[in-house]
C-alpha cells in the first residue's frame, strides 16, 4: 500500500488492487490551486505505473471540488492568464492521461461539484453520487470558459445541448436530475456511497483487465469511427483477448459455475 499524509492536497494509495485518488483540501472546498494541481498530476503518474485493476476517485470535506481557487485568482494581481496557463500545463495532460488509462475508473461524488471539479468527477467511466451532490458550471459567471475537459465530459455524458445549458445558465443541477440526464450513473444514500463505490471498484479490479480496458477504449472511440472501421477494431481486440489466459479462465469458470480468477495484466 502506498499512502501520503493527510496534509497533502491529494492522497494516493493502493488497496486490494484499487488505486484511490482523493482530493484532500477540504478547508478550501478542494478548490484547485497550483499545489493541488501538481499533487494531482503526481498521483496520476503513480496511477499509470501502479499494479492495479481499477481506480476510485473521491474527495474529503463538504464539497467534492469547487473548481478553480478564486482566492488564488484574486491574489495573482492581474496575472490571471499566466496562472491559468500554468495550471493548464499541469492539469490538461494529467486529466487526459488518467482518462485514457486502460482500466475502469469509478468516481464517488458525495457533495456539490462545480467548475473544473466537474472534469475531475466526470472523467471516470462510472460515476456514483449521493443525494447531496449537485453540479454547477460557474465559469461564465466569472467571465471564463470551461477548462480541463469540463465541457468535453459534460457533452459526452449529457449531449451538447445540455452541456451548453449547464455552462451558460450556471443553474445548480440536483443529483436526481444529474441521474436522469446521464451525468451520473447511480445514486446512493450518503452513508452508503463510498462503500458502494469501493465495492464496485474492487469488483472491477478483480475482473478481466484486458477485456475491461478494451471495452473502455472501444466505447470511447466509437463516435469517431464509421461502422466498418469500428468493427475491425472490435475484431482485433477480441482476438487479442481470445489468445490471453483470462479468456480461458473465464470460460472454464462459467462452465464449472465458479467465480473466475482473472490475473492477466492490462494492455496499454
Buried (B, 14 or more C-beta within 10 A) or exposed (E): EEEBEEEBBBBBBBBEBBBBBBBBBBEBBBBBBBBBBBBBBBBBBBBBEBEBBBBBBBBBBEBBBBBBBBEBBEEBEEEBEEBBEBBBEBBBEBBBBBBEBBBBBBBBBBBBBBBBBBBBBBBBBBBBBBBBBBBBBBBEEBEBEBBBBBBBBBBBBBEEEBBBBBBEEBEBBBBBBBBEBEBBBBBBEEEEBBEBBBEBBBBBBBBBBBBBBBBBBBEEEEEEEEEEEBEEBEEEBBEBBEEBEBBEBBEEBEEEEEEBEBEBEBBE
